[in-house]
């Protein structure tokens, strides 16, 4: 990895791993907890479906908005303004 990877590659990979482990844990444990709390499995599935749809809409709209900014003011100006 050292021959061709930029210097921050390991830090970036470690950061993404650390940030995704809690979400993966919740995706497994939360439905089990809700089931033991007495919530119907169909309602748990509905909650996960709605949360997935809302998350995809939010991410999609942010990507659309960011794309408009990039084409509107230019990529380098956007990078300078965001840093």
Secondary structure, DSSP 8 states (H G I E B T S, - for coil): -TTTS-TTHHHHHHHHHHHHHHHHHHHHHHHHHHHHTT--HHHHHHHHHHHHHHHHHHHHHHHHHHHHHHHHH-HHHHHHHH-
